């Protein structure tokens, strides 16, 4: 059935996500087979920040001065916004825009927020701690209802699946995964038959093990001994294998490096790494770059190996715009979310 006459879906984004938004449009266009003469899906119209979308200005005191151009075109339309909470400095501006779309009579509203930044602070182990994952979920749950009902909040590889219950019934959290991107890349490797998946801790094992049914796996554990991080293999065999360490995110990279050293000591032929969210505060990605690499100990203890010698590949996604700082440097390689996001949109949001 042709849906060429259906109303278009309007796609907006924060300026930091322009590149990903354009890649999604290209991917949707390629997959829908527009040259067959019959459109299977509704058209996506990208609202460019530099032309006809959102003005992200600020008043002299620093508070946002925001304006959605030609906002009446949102009335009765399905609106998608691609956001990025990579810094506290951009959260308030985006929340203001996110809250506004339903009030301007959008038929439906979908927020694609690839990285949920407070996900690792999802529980209280000691009285006095604050579970900021709950706080951010409550802020996102404040998105007004649309004519179609609750807004959707799409997040990729959230730290813990149970965080879906931190959102209220005012929104619908859609927890997606980028792991299919990694599996596709692993299947293309010349040594694909030698690949084993390693999890740096029990949390990563529980989170991702079920997504690798056709791979041998290794589980590691980590302990703190003062300032030293000690990683050991608790299950699985690394000898003569290309071991890929998988986790949802990386901060300083200390755990990944110590895990790689343990795998190397147990006979791994090659070691690579994958994370969906390459946070890397304070440019800690430099630990993995050729001549710019620093001592892998970096306060964690251990030997003096260079981080760059440990990893054959380091795959990351563009869930954070800051990956542009290092993605052209070895051993990093980008697995763009554009493909999995377009698949998710085509499977539901862009149906006629």
C-alpha positions in Angstrom: 0.0 0.0 0.0 1.4 3.4 -1.0 1.6 6.0 1.8 3.2 8.7 -0.3 0.3 11.0 0.5 0.5 10.6 4.3 1.7 13.5 6.4 5.5 13.6 6.8 7.3 13.0 10.0 9.2 16.0 11.2 12.8 15.3 12.5 14.5 17.9 14.7 17.7 17.6 16.6 20.1 19.4 18.9 23.0 21.0 16.9 25.4 18.5 18.4 23.4 15.7 16.7 23.2 17.2 13.2 25.6 14.6 11.7 23.7 11.7 13.1 20.3 13.1 12.1 21.5 13.5 8.5 22.9 10.0 8.5 19.5 8.7 9.7 17.7 10.4 6.8 20.1 8.9 4.3 19.7 5.5 5.8 15.9 5.7 5.9 15.9 6.8 2.2 18.2 4.0 1.2 16.1 1.3 3.0 12.7 2.4 2.0 13.4 1.8 -1.7 12.1 5.1 -2.9 13.1 4.3 -6.5 10.7 1.4 -6.8 7.9 3.8 -7.6 5.9 3.1 -4.4 6.7 4.4 -1.0 6.3 1.8 1.8 6.9 4.3 4.6 6.1 7.9 5.4 8.5 10.6 4.4 10.9 12.0 7.0 11.5 15.7 6.8 14.7 16.9 8.5 14.4 20.4 10.0 17.9 21.8 9.6 19.1 23.9 12.5 20.9 26.3 10.2 17.8 27.0 8.1 14.3 26.3 9.3 14.3 24.5 12.7 15.3 25.8 16.1 17.2 28.9 17.2 19.4 28.0 20.1 20.3 31.5 21.3 21.1 32.8 24.9 20.4 36.0 26.7 23.3 38.0 28.1 22.9 36.3 31.5 23.4 32.9 29.9 19.8 31.6 30.1 18.4 30.2 26.9 16.5 32.3 24.3 14.9 29.5 22.2 12.6 29.8 19.2 11.0 27.0 17.0 10.7 28.4 13.5 7.4 28.0 11.8 6.1 26.1 14.8 2.6 25.8 13.4 3.8 23.2 11.0 4.1 20.8 14.0 0.3 20.8 14.5 -1.1 17.4 13.7 2.3 16.1 12.7 4.4 13.3 14.2 7.6 14.9 15.6 10.9 13.3 16.4 13.7 15.0 18.3 17.2 13.7 18.6 18.9 14.9 21.7 22.1 14.6 23.5 22.7 15.1 27.2 26.5 14.9 26.9 26.9 17.9 29.2 24.9 19.5 31.9 25.3 22.8 30.0 22.9 21.6 27.3 20.3 19.7 29.3 18.0 22.6 30.3 17.9 24.1 26.8 16.8 20.8 25.3 14.3 20.0 28.0 12.6 23.3 27.2 12.3 22.4 23.6 11.2 18.8 24.3 8.4 20.0 26.6 7.3 22.6 24.0 6.6 20.3 21.0 3.5 18.5 22.5 2.1 21.9 23.5 2.3 23.1 19.9 -0.2 20.3 19.0 2.2 17.7 17.7 0.1 14.6 16.9 2.8 12.4 18.6 6.3 13.0 20.0 9.3 10.8 20.1 12.5 11.7 21.9 15.6 9.8 20.7 18.2 10.2 23.5 20.9 7.6 22.7 22.8 8.1 25.9 21.1 8.2 29.4 23.9 9.9 31.3 23.0 9.2 34.9 22.3 5.5 34.2 25.2 4.3 36.3 23.8 6.0 39.4 20.7 3.9 39.5 20.6 2.5 43.0 21.4 3.5 46.6 23.9 1.2 48.4 24.5 3.6 51.3 22.0 5.9 53.1 22.7 9.4 51.8 23.4 8.5 48.2 21.1 10.0 45.6 20.0 7.9 42.6 20.2 10.5 39.9 19.0 8.1 37.3 15.6 8.4 39.0 15.9 12.2 38.9 16.5 12.4 35.2 13.8 9.8 34.5 11.3 12.0 36.3 12.4 15.1 34.3 11.8 13.2 31.1 8.5 11.9 32.4 7.4 15.5 32.5 7.0 15.6 28.7 3.3 16.6 28.1 0.9 14.2 26.5 0.2 14.5 22.8 -3.0 13.8 20.9 -1.8 10.3 20.3 -1.0 9.8 23.9 2.3 9.5 25.9 5.6 10.5 24.3 8.2 7.8 23.5 11.7 8.1 25.0 14.2 6.0 23.0 17.4 5.1 24.7 20.2 2.8 23.6 21.9 0.3 25.9 20.8 1.9 29.1 23.1 0.8 32.0 20.4 -1.3 33.7 17.1 -2.4 32.2 15.2 -2.0 35.4 15.7 1.8 35.0 12.6 1.7 32.7 10.5 1.6 35.9 11.9 5.0 37.0 9.8 6.6 34.3 6.2 7.4 35.0 3.2 6.2 32.9 3.3 9.7 31.3 5.9 8.5 28.8 6.8 5.2 27.2 10.5 4.3 27.5 11.8 2.3 24.5 15.1 0.6 25.4 16.9 -0.4 22.3 20.4 -1.8 21.7 23.3 -1.2 19.4 24.8 -4.6 19.8 23.5 -5.7 16.4 26.0 -3.2 14.9 28.8 -5.0 16.7 27.7 -8.5 15.7 27.5 -7.4 12.0 31.1 -6.0 12.3 32.4 -9.1 14.0 31.0 -11.3 11.3 33.0 -9.4 8.7 36.4 -9.9 10.4 38.8 -12.3 8.7 39.2 -14.2 12.0 35.5 -14.2 12.8 35.7 -17.9 13.7 38.1 -17.1 16.5 36.1 -14.3 18.2 35.2 -14.7 21.8 33.1 -12.1 23.7 34.4 -11.0 27.2 32.5 -9.2 29.8 34.5 -7.1 32.3 32.2 -7.8 35.2 29.0 -9.6 36.2 26.9 -6.5 35.4 28.0 -6.5 31.8 27.5 -10.3 31.6 23.9 -10.0 32.9 23.2 -7.0 30.6 24.6 -8.4 27.3 25.3 -12.1 27.4 21.9 -13.1 26.0 22.6 -11.0 22.9 25.6 -13.2 21.9 24.1 -16.7 21.6 26.5 -17.8 18.8 29.7 -16.7 20.5 32.0 -18.2 23.1 32.1 -16.0 26.2 34.4 -15.0 29.0 33.4 -13.4 32.3 35.8 -11.3 34.3 35.5 -9.8 37.8 37.1 -6.7 39.2 38.2 -5.9 42.7 39.7 -2.8 44.3 42.9 -3.2 46.3 43.5 0.3 47.6 44.1 2.4 44.5 44.8 -0.7 42.4 42.1 -2.3 40.2 42.5 -6.0 39.8 40.7 -7.9 37.0 40.7 -11.7 36.9 39.0 -14.2 34.5 36.3 -16.2 36.4 34.8 -18.2 33.4 35.8 -18.9 29.9 39.0 -19.5 27.8 41.0 -16.8 26.2 43.9 -18.8 24.7 44.4 -18.4 21.0 41.2 -16.3 20.6 40.5 -12.8 19.4 38.7 -11.6 22.5 36.3 -8.6 22.3 35.6 -6.9 25.6 32.0 -5.6 25.6 30.4 -3.0 27.9 27.7 -0.4 27.8 30.1 2.6 28.4 33.6 3.6 29.1 34.8 6.4 31.4 38.6 6.6 31.9 39.2 3.1 30.4 41.0 1.7 33.4 38.8 -1.4 33.7 39.1 -2.2 30.0 42.9 -1.9 30.1 43.2 -4.1 33.2 40.8 -6.6 31.6 42.8 -6.7 28.4 46.0 -7.3 30.4 44.4 -10.3 32.1 43.2 -11.7 28.8 46.7 -11.2 27.3 48.2 -13.0 30.3 45.8 -15.9 29.6 46.9 -16.4 26.0 44.6 -14.2 23.9 45.9 -13.7 20.4 44.3 -10.4 19.9 42.1 -8.1 22.0 39.5 -5.6 20.9 36.9 -3.5 22.8 33.3 -2.3 22.2 31.2 0.2 24.1 28.0 1.9 23.0 28.8 5.1 24.9 32.3 6.5 24.7 32.1 9.1 27.5 35.9 9.5 28.0 35.9 12.6 30.4 39.0 14.8 30.3 40.1 13.3 27.0 40.9 10.0 28.6 40.6 8.4 25.1 44.2 9.5 24.7 45.2 6.5 26.7 44.4 4.3 23.7 46.0 6.4 21.0 49.4 5.6 19.5 52.2 8.1 20.5 49.7 10.1 22.6 49.0 7.2 24.9 49.8 7.6 28.6 51.0 4.9 31.1 48.1 2.5 31.5 48.6 2.4 35.3 47.4 6.1 35.6 46.6 5.5 39.3 45.3 2.0 38.9 48.5 0.3 39.6 50.1 -2.5 37.6 52.8 -2.5 34.9 53.9 0.1 32.4 52.4 -1.2 29.2 51.0 1.3 26.8 47.2 1.1 26.3 47.6 1.4 22.5 49.4 -1.9 22.3 46.6 -3.8 24.0 43.7 -3.3 21.5 43.5 -4.2 17.9 40.1 -2.4 17.5 38.1 -0.2 19.7 34.5 0.1 18.4 32.3 2.9 19.6 29.0 4.5 18.4 28.0 8.1 17.9 25.6 8.2 20.8 27.8 11.1 22.0 28.8 13.9 19.7 32.2 14.1 21.4 33.4 10.9 19.5 34.3 13.2 16.7 37.4 14.3 18.7 39.0 10.9 18.3 37.1 8.6 15.9 39.7 9.1 13.1 42.5 7.8 15.3 43.5 4.2 15.6 42.4 1.9 17.2 39.0 3.6 17.2 36.3 2.7 14.6 32.8 4.1 14.4 29.7 2.0 14.3 27.1 4.6 13.6 23.7 4.4 15.3 22.1 5.7 12.2 21.4 2.1 11.0 19.7 0.8 14.1 17.8 4.0 14.7 16.5 4.0 11.1 15.5 0.3 11.5 13.6 1.2 14.7 11.8 4.1 13.0 10.9 2.0 9.9 9.6 -0.9 12.1 7.1 1.3 13.8 7.2 5.1 13.7 7.2 5.5 9.9 4.6 2.9 9.1 1.7 4.3 7.2 
